[in-house]
Amino acid sequence: MIRNASTPGTSGNIDSPATPGQPHAPGGKRAAVLPEPVVHDLQVENELYLRKHPEIKLLTSYFLKRCLLDSPRDIATYAAGLFADPALPEKVALSAPKYPPQ
């Protein structure tokens, strides 16, 4: 599972107003900040996961391509419909490059 790693090096009360350059949580509050070693471990864990699952890159590429072609007004609803499509695996396979990039 890919987890979020907040930007290290910020501090303060989580309920204080956010300032430019600091991570934000929903509702305009500052996000909790993880210690730098935890952030690094999460980044390594995420990288290893993505390397083990190349289909994520294909899904992301397909999603971005469809968004650029269709220009949906409501991206969340569009994404929900796209990823709920039972034919998604075939559509992604057809849109994948025939030869891997060199």
All heavy atoms as an XYZ file, in Angstrom:
775
protein
N       0.844     -1.165      0.000
C       0.000      0.000      0.000
C       0.895      1.236      0.000
O       1.844      1.327      0.742
C      -0.890      0.002      1.244
C      -1.647      1.298      1.338
S      -2.307      1.767      2.940
C      -3.289      0.421      3.398
N       0.579      2.189     -0.849
C       1.339      3.428     -0.898
C       0.792      4.361      0.155
O      -0.403      4.601      0.228
C       1.260      4.062     -2.294
C       1.898      3.128     -3.301
C       1.929      5.416     -2.309
C       1.825      3.598     -4.705
N       1.676      4.864      0.999
C       1.264      5.771      2.059
C       1.841      7.143      1.811
O       2.835      7.297      1.123
C       1.731      5.231      3.410
C       0.957      3.984      3.788
C       1.375      3.499      5.114
N       2.510      2.611      4.895
C       3.297      2.167      5.845
N       3.114      2.531      7.087
N       4.277      1.358      5.583
N       1.217      8.135      2.403
C       1.642      9.511      2.237
C       2.742      9.845      3.231
O       2.643      9.536      4.392
C       0.458     10.461      2.440
C       0.828     11.898      2.196
O       1.783     12.166      1.483
N       0.093     12.799      2.761
N       3.791     10.489      2.761
C       4.868     10.949      3.628
C       4.903     12.469      3.553
O       5.209     13.037      2.522
C       6.198     10.373      3.160
N       4.553     13.128      4.637
C       4.529     14.588      4.666
C       5.931     15.149      4.587
O       6.899     14.484      4.912
C       3.859     15.079      5.948
O       2.519     14.682      5.964
N       6.013     16.373      4.183
C       7.293     17.048      4.047
C       7.975     17.182      5.402
O       7.377     17.674      6.347
C       7.084     18.449      3.443
O       6.347     18.308      2.240
C       8.402     19.134      3.180
N       9.229     16.704      5.515
C       9.935     16.851      6.786
C      10.378     18.290      7.002
O      10.452     19.074      6.066
C      11.147     15.924      6.626
C      11.381     15.870      5.158
C      10.020     16.017      4.509
N      10.654     18.612      8.261
C      11.244     19.906      8.557
C      10.269     20.996      8.929
O      10.658     22.142      9.075
N       8.977     20.682      9.037
C       8.019     21.691      9.479
C       7.580     21.331     10.881
O       7.651     20.192     11.305
C       6.801     21.762      8.540
O       6.191     20.477      8.496
C       7.199     22.203      7.152
N       7.128     22.323     11.639
C       6.729     22.054     13.014
C       5.586     22.967     13.399
O       5.218     23.865     12.667
C       7.913     22.281     13.954
O       8.325     23.625     13.872
N       5.030     22.733     14.592
C       3.978     23.606     15.088
C       2.730     22.845     15.431
O       2.642     21.639     15.281
N       1.741     23.577     15.898
C       0.465     23.005     16.291
C      -0.312     22.591     15.047
O      -0.423     23.354     14.095
C      -0.317     24.065     17.091
C      -1.635     23.560     17.603
O      -2.180     22.595     17.077
N      -2.142     24.205     18.630
N      -0.879     21.408     15.058
C      -1.590     20.889     13.894
C      -2.831     21.717     13.552
O      -3.278     21.750     12.423
C      -1.951     19.404     14.082
C      -2.322     18.788     12.739
C      -3.081     19.229     15.078
C      -2.277     17.312     12.714
N      -3.396     22.433     14.546
C      -4.589     23.238     14.289
C      -4.285     24.685     13.910
O      -5.184     25.451     13.650
C      -5.497     23.228     15.525
C      -6.099     21.847     15.752
O      -6.348     21.161     14.750
O      -6.297     21.476     16.917
N      -3.023     25.067     13.895
C      -2.682     26.439     13.534
C      -2.840     26.633     12.036
O      -2.782     25.685     11.277
C      -1.245     26.767     13.962
O      -0.334     25.987     13.226
N      -3.045     27.859     11.569
C      -3.208     28.091     10.138
C      -1.959     27.673      9.374
O      -0.848     27.845      9.845
C      -3.417     29.607     10.031
C      -3.752     30.068     11.400
C      -3.164     29.080     12.347
N      -2.173     27.102      8.210
C      -1.055     26.676      7.373
C      -0.395     27.889      6.734
O      -1.040     28.902      6.472
C      -1.554     25.725      6.298
N       0.887     27.783      6.507
C       1.627     28.834      5.829
C       2.174     28.268      4.528
O       2.285     27.052      4.375
C       2.786     29.351      6.704
O       3.627     28.253      7.051
C       2.269     30.013      7.961
N       2.499     29.128      3.570
C       3.002     28.632      2.292
C       4.200     27.711      2.479
O       5.052     27.942      3.324
C       3.405     29.912      1.550
C       2.577     30.987      2.181
C       2.411     30.573      3.620
N       4.215     26.625      1.681
C       5.317     25.688      1.721
C       5.160     24.585      2.751
O       5.986     23.700      2.841
N       4.087     24.621      3.535
C       3.863     23.577      4.528
C       2.767     22.643      4.038
O       1.872     23.051      3.298
C       3.469     24.190      5.874
C       4.596     24.971      6.508
C       4.169     25.548      7.850
O       3.024     25.903      8.018
N       5.099     25.631      8.770
N       2.829     21.351      4.449
C       1.799     20.409      4.015
C       0.432     20.790      4.574
O       0.346     21.346      5.658
C       2.281     19.073      4.584
C       3.239     19.414      5.656
C       3.811     20.771      5.326
N      -0.614     20.504      3.806
C      -1.969     20.849      4.211
C      -2.812     19.593      4.348
O      -2.665     18.651      3.588
C      -2.622     21.779      3.186
C      -1.985     23.124      3.145
N      -0.812     23.357      2.472
C      -2.342     24.293      3.699
C      -0.475     24.628      2.620
N      -1.383     25.210      3.341
N      -3.691     19.591      5.299
C      -4.660     18.521      5.490
C      -6.021     19.051      5.054
O      -6.188     20.253      4.875
C      -4.680     18.112      6.958
N      -7.002     18.162      4.873
C      -8.346     18.647      4.518
C      -8.849     19.672      5.529
O      -8.538     19.606      6.709
C      -9.190     17.368      4.559
C      -8.214     16.264      4.342
C      -6.927     16.733      4.958
N      -9.588     20.635      5.069
C     -10.138     21.666      5.934
C      -9.172     22.807      6.184
O      -9.413     23.663      7.025
N      -8.051     22.850      5.466
C      -7.103     23.945      5.599
C      -6.187     23.842      6.802
O      -5.414     24.750      7.067
N      -6.250     22.739      7.538
C      -5.357     22.574      8.686
C      -4.020     22.015      8.212
O      -3.936     21.388      7.164
C      -5.979     21.625      9.706
C      -7.262     22.175     10.320
C      -7.784     21.239     11.365
C      -9.056     21.815     11.974
N      -9.583     20.956     13.009
N      -2.989     22.267      9.000
C      -1.683     21.711      8.665
C      -1.696     20.215      8.888
O      -2.272     19.717      9.824
C      -0.605     22.354      9.531
C      -0.345     23.777      9.123
C       1.059     24.260      9.333
N       1.880     23.351     10.087
C       2.523     23.662     11.189
N       2.434     24.876     11.669
N       3.262     22.792     11.815
N      -1.029     19.492      8.010
C      -0.937     18.045      8.139
C       0.105     17.685      9.193
O       1.037     18.441      9.444
C      -0.538     17.435      6.795
N      -0.076     16.540      9.810
C       0.914     16.051     10.763
C       2.218     15.787     10.008
O       2.207     15.312      8.881
C       0.419     14.776     11.423
N       3.331     16.105     10.610
C       4.629     15.945      9.972
C       5.337     14.754     10.594
O       5.414     14.633     11.812
C       5.478     17.227     10.132
C       6.842     17.058      9.512
C       4.754     18.408      9.511
N       5.827     13.876      9.736
C       6.525     12.686     10.196
C       8.015     12.975     10.337
O       8.566     13.785      9.591
C       6.320     11.554      9.194
C       4.878     11.135      8.964
C       4.798     10.145      7.810
C       4.285     10.546     10.218
N       8.685     12.282     11.242
C      10.133     12.444     11.363
C      10.826     12.011     10.069
O      10.350     11.118      9.367
C      10.513     11.509     12.519
C       9.242     11.212     13.223
C       8.132     11.385     12.233
N      11.953     12.649      9.768
C      12.653     12.389      8.513
C      12.980     10.915      8.291
O      12.804     10.419      7.167
C      13.925     13.237      8.439
C      14.521     13.239      7.056
C      15.594     14.295      6.900
O      15.555     15.331      7.585
O      16.481     14.062      6.069
N      13.440     10.148      9.289
C      13.703      8.724      9.039
C      12.443      7.954      8.624
O      12.504      7.056      7.790
C      14.238      8.199     10.373
C      14.756      9.399     11.079
C      13.881     10.535     10.635
N      11.302      8.326      9.170
C      10.043      7.672      8.798
C       9.689      8.019      7.361
O       9.269      7.150      6.587
C       8.908      8.065      9.767
C       7.572      7.511      9.304
C       9.224      7.607     11.181
N       9.856      9.274      6.988
C       9.584      9.711      5.620
C      10.467      8.930      4.651
O       9.988      8.413      3.633
C       9.809     11.232      5.461
C       9.741     11.643      4.002
C       8.789     12.004      6.282
N      11.729      8.808      4.965
C      12.663      8.073      4.099
C      12.236      6.611      3.973
O      12.214      6.053      2.869
C      14.093      8.165      4.649
C      15.072      7.412      3.810
N      15.436      6.123      4.098
C      15.728      7.753      2.678
C      16.294      5.698      3.188
N      16.490      6.676      2.314
N      11.899      5.978      5.081
C      11.468      4.576      5.042
C      10.213      4.404      4.189
O      10.097      3.439      3.430
C      11.217      4.044      6.452
C      12.494      3.881      7.268
O      13.597      3.941      6.677
O      12.386      3.707      8.495
N       9.270      5.342      4.296
C       8.054      5.282      3.486
C       8.364      5.453      1.998
O       7.781      4.772      1.149
C       7.056      6.347      3.928
C       6.349      6.089      5.257
C       5.526      7.305      5.655
C       5.480      4.859      5.180
N       9.279      6.353      1.693
C       9.657      6.558      0.293
C      10.284      5.298     -0.287
O       9.974      4.898     -1.416
C      10.606      7.748      0.173
C       9.934      9.072      0.408
C      10.899     10.234      0.475
O      12.081     10.069      0.771
N      10.396     11.431      0.222
N      11.147      4.643      0.474
C      11.786      3.405      0.018
C      10.730      2.312     -0.149
O      10.708      1.602     -1.164
C      12.893      2.963      1.001
C      13.385      1.555      0.687
C      14.049      3.949      0.973
N       9.844      2.190      0.830
C       8.771      1.186      0.775
C       7.882      1.414     -0.452
O       7.533      0.471     -1.168
C       7.949      1.278      2.054
C       6.851      0.255      2.172
C       6.072      0.435      3.465
O       6.667      0.708      4.514
O       4.840      0.292      3.394
N       7.520      2.668     -0.705
C       6.688      2.995     -1.867
C       7.401      2.675     -3.170
O       6.806      2.132     -4.106
C       6.267      4.461     -1.828
C       5.291      4.756     -0.713
O       4.702      3.851     -0.131
N       5.135      6.030     -0.398
N       8.678      3.008     -3.260
C       9.458      2.732     -4.467
C       9.533      1.234     -4.734
O       9.356      0.786     -5.870
C      10.862      3.325     -4.333
C      11.759      3.083     -5.524
C      11.307      3.793     -6.788
O      10.660      4.844     -6.686
O      11.619      3.286     -7.882
N       9.782      0.452     -3.708
C       9.844     -1.001     -3.871
C       8.497     -1.556     -4.331
O       8.438     -2.432     -5.200
C      10.284     -1.668     -2.566
C      11.730     -1.417     -2.152
C      11.998     -1.987     -0.755
C      12.695     -2.011     -3.164
N       7.426     -1.038     -3.762
C       6.088     -1.488     -4.146
C       5.821     -1.177     -5.621
O       5.334     -2.035     -6.368
C       5.023     -0.820     -3.266
C       3.628     -1.290     -3.573
C       3.117     -2.425     -2.966
C       2.822     -0.603     -4.480
C       1.832     -2.873     -3.251
C       1.546     -1.041     -4.767
C       1.061     -2.176     -4.154
O      -0.197     -2.612     -4.458
N       6.144      0.032     -6.041
C       5.906      0.417     -7.433
C       6.747     -0.407     -8.397
O       6.303     -0.736     -9.498
C       6.169      1.912     -7.627
C       5.147      2.829     -6.956
C       5.615      4.279     -7.037
C       3.773      2.655     -7.564
N       7.955     -0.765     -8.007
C       8.804     -1.611     -8.864
C       8.239     -3.018     -8.984
O       8.395     -3.667    -10.016
C      10.226     -1.661     -8.319
C      10.967     -0.371     -8.535
C      12.375     -0.458     -8.040
N      13.022      0.844     -8.118
C      14.305      1.021     -8.006
N      15.115      0.004     -7.780
N      14.823      2.226     -8.094
N       7.589     -3.506     -7.943
C       6.996     -4.846     -7.972
C       5.668     -4.868     -8.724
O       5.171     -5.937     -9.073
C       6.766     -5.359     -6.545
C       8.029     -5.710     -5.819
C       7.710     -6.196     -4.414
C       8.983     -6.432     -3.632
N       8.700     -6.823     -2.231
N       5.069     -3.707     -8.939
C       3.747     -3.613     -9.569
C       3.769     -2.635    -10.746
O       3.211     -1.536    -10.671
C       2.704     -3.181     -8.537
C       2.552     -4.159     -7.420
N       1.780     -5.284     -7.532
C       3.097     -4.192     -6.186
C       1.841     -5.974     -6.410
N       2.644     -5.332     -5.574
N       4.386     -3.046    -11.872
C       4.458     -2.143    -13.035
C       3.093     -1.802    -13.620
O       2.955     -0.817    -14.337
C       5.323     -2.917    -14.035
C       5.232     -4.338    -13.608
C       5.018     -4.330    -12.128
N       2.065     -2.583    -13.284
C       0.731     -2.284    -13.799
C       0.213     -0.953    -13.281
O      -0.639     -0.323    -13.916
C      -0.256     -3.413    -13.446
C      -0.584     -3.552    -11.986
C       0.416     -4.359    -11.153
O       1.502     -4.692    -11.639
O       0.088     -4.644     -9.991
N       0.747     -0.477    -12.162
C       0.320      0.824    -11.626
C       0.711      1.936    -12.594
O      -0.061      2.868    -12.825
C       0.902      1.060    -10.224
C       0.296      0.056     -9.244
C       0.648      2.490     -9.752
C       0.912      0.084     -7.872
N       1.878      1.823    -13.180
C       2.312      2.836    -14.160
C       1.396      2.808    -15.384
O       1.021      3.861    -15.908
C       3.766      2.596    -14.562
C       4.298      3.646    -15.496
C       5.778      3.466    -15.778
C       6.291      4.576    -16.651
N       7.721      4.438    -16.933
N       1.011      1.610    -15.823
C       0.100      1.501    -16.966
C      -1.267      2.103    -16.642
O      -1.845      2.821    -17.456
C      -0.061      0.036    -17.378
C       1.164     -0.638    -17.981
C       0.897     -2.117    -18.202
C       1.565      0.047    -19.277
N      -1.787      1.814    -15.438
C      -3.077      2.375    -15.029
C      -3.018      3.897    -14.934
O      -3.937      4.595    -15.384
C      -3.505      1.801    -13.679
C      -4.105      0.410    -13.698
C      -4.208     -0.149    -12.283
C      -5.458      0.430    -14.358
N      -1.943      4.407    -14.360
C      -1.786      5.857    -14.220
C      -1.687      6.518    -15.586
O      -2.323      7.548    -15.836
C      -0.539      6.176    -13.378
O      -0.652      5.513    -12.124
C      -0.388      7.659    -13.152
N      -0.915      5.920    -16.478
C      -0.775      6.477    -17.829
C      -2.113      6.476    -18.562
O      -2.472      7.451    -19.229
C       0.247      5.668    -18.627
O       1.518      5.807    -18.070
N      -2.850      5.379    -18.441
C      -4.155      5.293    -19.088
C      -5.106      6.349    -18.536
O      -5.789      7.048    -19.288
C      -4.745      3.887    -18.908
C      -6.113      3.736    -19.512
C      -6.264      3.618    -20.890
C      -7.256      3.717    -18.720
C      -7.529      3.495    -21.462
C      -8.511      3.592    -19.278
C      -8.648      3.479    -20.648
O      -9.887      3.366    -21.210
N      -5.135      6.476    -17.211
C      -6.012      7.457    -16.576
C      -5.673      8.881    -17.037
O      -6.560      9.648    -17.416
C      -5.909      7.340    -15.058
C      -6.681      8.391    -14.314
C      -8.058      8.410    -14.349
C      -6.023      9.358    -13.577
C      -8.780      9.386    -13.658
C      -6.727     10.327    -12.889
C      -8.107     10.343    -12.934
N      -4.406      9.229    -17.027
C      -4.006     10.582    -17.449
C      -4.334     10.820    -18.920
O      -4.801     11.894    -19.298
C      -2.520     10.806    -17.184
C      -2.133     10.930    -15.720
C      -0.620     11.008    -15.570
C      -2.789     12.133    -15.086
N      -4.090      9.814    -19.751
C      -4.398      9.949    -21.175
C      -5.893     10.192    -21.379
O      -6.294     11.088    -22.130
C      -3.946      8.701    -21.937
C      -4.240      8.767    -23.421
C      -3.472      7.739    -24.201
C      -4.152      6.413    -24.220
N      -3.516      5.471    -25.161
N      -6.732      9.420    -20.680
C      -8.182      9.594    -20.814
C      -8.620     10.963    -20.298
O      -9.491     11.609    -20.893
C      -8.938      8.489    -20.073
C      -8.757      7.082    -20.623
C      -9.000      6.904    -22.099
N     -10.138      7.647    -22.613
C     -10.407      7.835    -23.901
N      -9.619      7.323    -24.822
N     -11.442      8.522    -24.285
N      -8.012     11.421    -19.222
C      -8.356     12.749    -18.687
C      -8.015     13.840    -19.693
O      -8.789     14.775    -19.906
C      -7.633     13.015    -17.369
S      -8.312     12.098    -15.978
N      -6.871     13.740    -20.314
C      -6.468     14.744    -21.305
C      -7.363     14.697    -22.536
O      -7.687     15.737    -23.115
C      -5.006     14.553    -21.690
C      -4.001     14.883    -20.598
C      -2.599     14.429    -21.003
C      -4.013     16.357    -20.263
N      -7.766     13.514    -22.942
C      -8.624     13.388    -24.123
C     -10.062     13.807    -23.840
O     -10.707     14.443    -24.677
C      -8.605     11.944    -24.640
C      -7.293     11.476    -25.264
C      -7.335      9.979    -25.527
C      -7.021     12.239    -26.550
N     -10.579     13.459    -22.665
C     -11.991     13.689    -22.353
C     -12.261     14.988    -21.592
O     -13.402     15.451    -21.562
C     -12.551     12.516    -21.545
C     -12.491     11.206    -22.319
O     -12.382     11.247    -23.563
O     -12.533     10.143    -21.676
N     -11.260     15.574    -20.956
C     -11.394     16.810    -20.172
C     -12.634     16.808    -19.270
O     -13.517     17.659    -19.415
C     -11.445     18.022    -21.091
O     -10.290     18.105    -21.865
N     -12.713     15.868    -18.330
C     -13.909     15.811    -17.469
C     -14.000     17.011    -16.541
O     -12.994     17.541    -16.082
C     -13.702     14.522    -16.669
C     -12.227     14.336    -16.639
C     -11.712     14.877    -17.946
N     -15.232     17.451    -16.263
C     -15.438     18.573    -15.335
C     -15.289     18.113    -13.887
O     -14.779     18.839    -13.055
C     -16.824     19.171    -15.530
C     -16.950     19.962    -16.793
C     -18.351     20.561    -16.888
N     -18.496     21.277    -18.128
C     -18.468     22.600    -18.211
N     -18.311     23.334    -17.147
N     -18.608     23.182    -19.380
N     -15.766     16.909    -13.589
C     -15.700     16.371    -12.227
C     -14.751     15.175    -12.252
O     -15.144     14.059    -12.580
C     -17.093     15.959    -11.765
C     -17.118     15.402    -10.350
O     -16.038     15.250     -9.733
O     -18.219     15.120     -9.862
N     -13.499     15.418    -11.907
C     -12.464     14.402    -12.023
C     -12.712     13.207    -11.105
O     -12.433     12.071    -11.469
C     -11.055     15.013    -11.794
C      -9.952     14.066    -12.255
C     -10.843     15.382    -10.353
C      -9.781     14.036    -13.716
N     -13.267     13.440     -9.915
C     -13.511     12.338     -8.979
C     -14.574     11.378     -9.519
O     -14.396     10.153     -9.476
C     -13.920     12.879     -7.615
N     -15.660     11.933    -10.038
C     -16.711     11.100    -10.617
C     -16.199     10.385    -11.859
O     -16.476      9.200    -12.069
C     -17.952     11.960    -10.960
O     -18.396     12.603     -9.764
C     -19.064     11.128    -11.553
N     -15.428     11.089    -12.659
C     -14.849     10.494    -13.858
C     -13.932      9.327    -13.488
O     -14.012      8.245    -14.076
C     -14.077     11.559    -14.640
C     -13.462     11.048    -15.912
C     -14.224     10.905    -17.063
C     -12.116     10.714    -15.970
C     -13.667     10.431    -18.235
C     -11.549     10.245    -17.138
C     -12.323     10.099    -18.272
O     -11.771      9.629    -19.432
N     -13.073      9.533    -12.506
C     -12.154      8.480    -12.077
C     -12.921      7.282    -11.529
O     -12.565      6.124    -11.828
C     -11.194      9.020    -11.022
N     -13.956      7.529    -10.746
C     -14.748      6.426    -10.190
C     -15.349      5.576    -11.306
O     -15.302      4.345    -11.253
C     -15.845      6.978     -9.281
N     -15.884      6.232    -12.314
C     -16.457      5.497    -13.437
C     -15.410      4.759    -14.242
O     -15.610      3.601    -14.638
N     -14.289      5.399    -14.473
C     -13.223      4.786    -15.262
C     -12.680      3.542    -14.574
O     -12.535      2.481    -15.195
C     -12.090      5.800    -15.487
C     -11.001      5.310    -16.416
C     -11.093      6.048    -17.738
C      -9.646      5.538    -15.801
N     -12.399      3.634    -13.271
C     -11.802      2.513    -12.560
C     -12.821      1.434    -12.204
O     -12.438      0.313    -11.880
C     -11.051      2.995    -11.326
C      -9.781      3.725    -11.676
C      -9.633      5.061    -11.372
C      -8.743      3.087    -12.328
C      -8.463      5.747    -11.700
C      -7.575      3.752    -12.670
C      -7.438      5.083    -12.352
N     -14.120      1.729    -12.290
C     -15.160      0.728    -12.040
C     -15.535     -0.039    -13.309
O     -16.264     -1.022    -13.235
C     -16.394      1.399    -11.448
N     -15.032      0.402    -14.436
C     -15.354     -0.230    -15.717
C     -14.832     -1.672    -15.743
O     -13.628     -1.899    -15.600
C     -14.723      0.584    -16.849
C     -15.052      0.061    -18.232
O     -15.707     -0.997    -18.350
O     -14.639      0.707    -19.208
N     -15.702     -2.667    -15.941
C     -15.241     -4.055    -15.976
C     -14.271     -4.343    -17.123
O     -13.479     -5.276    -17.056
C     -16.521     -4.876    -16.151
C     -17.656     -3.948    -15.963
C     -17.138     -2.552    -16.068
N     -14.313     -3.523    -18.169
C     -13.425     -3.718    -19.317
C     -12.096     -2.980    -19.157
O     -11.295     -2.943    -20.094
C     -14.126     -3.257    -20.593
N     -11.859     -2.399    -17.987
C     -10.630     -1.615    -17.772
C      -9.352     -2.387    -18.102
O      -8.483     -1.854    -18.796
C     -10.579     -1.061    -16.350
C      -9.354     -0.205    -16.005
C      -9.323      1.058    -16.864
C      -9.369      0.156    -14.529
N      -9.180     -3.626    -17.642
C      -7.925     -4.326    -17.953
C      -7.650     -4.432    -19.458
O      -6.509     -4.235    -19.894
C      -8.119     -5.716    -17.328
C      -9.114     -5.503    -16.240
C     -10.027     -4.422    -16.749
N      -8.688     -4.706    -20.244
C      -8.503     -4.816    -21.691
C      -8.177     -3.454    -22.301
O      -7.326     -3.344    -23.191
C      -9.755     -5.399    -22.355
C     -10.024     -6.847    -21.998
C     -10.744     -7.029    -20.676
O     -11.342     -6.052    -20.145
O     -10.702     -8.151    -20.145
N      -8.856     -2.417    -21.827
C      -8.603     -1.066    -22.353
C      -7.181     -0.607    -22.034
O      -6.519     -0.002    -22.877
C      -9.622     -0.076    -21.788
C     -11.027     -0.299    -22.311
C     -12.010      0.664    -21.687
C     -13.409      0.479    -22.224
N     -14.368      1.410    -21.609
N      -6.717     -0.888    -20.827
C      -5.352     -0.510    -20.448
C      -4.354     -1.281    -21.298
O      -3.376     -0.709    -21.796
C      -5.111     -0.757    -18.937
C      -3.642     -0.598    -18.582
C      -5.965      0.180    -18.104
N      -4.600     -2.578    -21.484
C      -3.689     -3.400    -22.286
C      -3.616     -2.896    -23.725
O      -2.531     -2.855    -24.319
C      -4.140     -4.862    -22.256
N      -4.752     -2.493    -24.279
C      -4.762     -1.982    -25.659
C      -4.062     -0.632    -25.784
O      -3.505     -0.312    -26.832
C      -6.202     -1.858    -26.166
C      -6.906     -3.171    -26.465
C      -8.384     -2.923    -26.774
C      -6.225     -3.891    -27.621
N      -4.082      0.176    -24.715
C      -3.463      1.494    -24.793
C      -1.973      1.472    -24.399
O      -1.292      2.455    -24.589
C      -4.207      2.481    -23.911
O      -3.878      2.280    -22.556
N      -1.519      0.337    -23.872
C      -0.115      0.234    -23.441
C       0.803      0.242    -24.659
O       0.442     -0.246    -25.719
C       0.099     -1.045    -22.642
N       2.005      0.795    -24.492
C       2.960      0.777    -25.611
C       3.286     -0.668    -26.012
O       3.381     -1.543    -25.160
C       4.198      1.486    -25.063
C       3.887      1.870    -23.663
C       2.535      1.392    -23.313
N       3.438     -0.890    -27.289
C       3.730     -2.241    -27.786
C       5.165     -2.642    -27.464
O       5.464     -3.811    -27.311
C       3.499     -2.321    -29.289
C       2.090     -1.938    -29.703
C       1.042     -2.830    -29.060
C      -0.337     -2.412    -29.457
N      -1.298     -2.441    -28.409
N       6.033     -1.659    -27.390
C       7.434     -1.927    -27.083
C       7.820     -1.092    -25.876
O       7.501      0.088    -25.816
C       8.323     -1.560    -28.276
C       7.934     -2.301    -29.527
C       7.152     -1.682    -30.491
C       8.310     -3.607    -29.710
C       6.772     -2.355    -31.639
C       7.930     -4.300    -30.859
C       7.167     -3.674    -31.825
O       6.797     -4.346    -32.940
N       8.522     -1.683    -24.915
C       8.928     -0.906    -23.742
C       9.872      0.226    -24.128
O      10.660      0.068    -25.067
C       9.619     -1.925    -22.838
C       9.900     -3.107    -23.688
C       8.995     -3.052    -24.881
N       9.788      1.358    -23.442
C      10.695      2.486    -23.735
C      12.139      2.081    -23.470
O      12.421      1.282    -22.600
C      10.263      3.592    -22.791
C       9.225      3.019    -21.909
C       8.894      1.642    -22.372
N      13.037      2.651    -24.267
C      14.467      2.320    -24.106
C      15.205      3.443    -23.452
O      14.927      4.544    -23.507
C      15.079      2.012    -25.446
C      14.461      0.767    -26.051
C      15.075      0.450    -27.416
O      15.983      1.141    -27.873
N      14.595     -0.574    -28.051
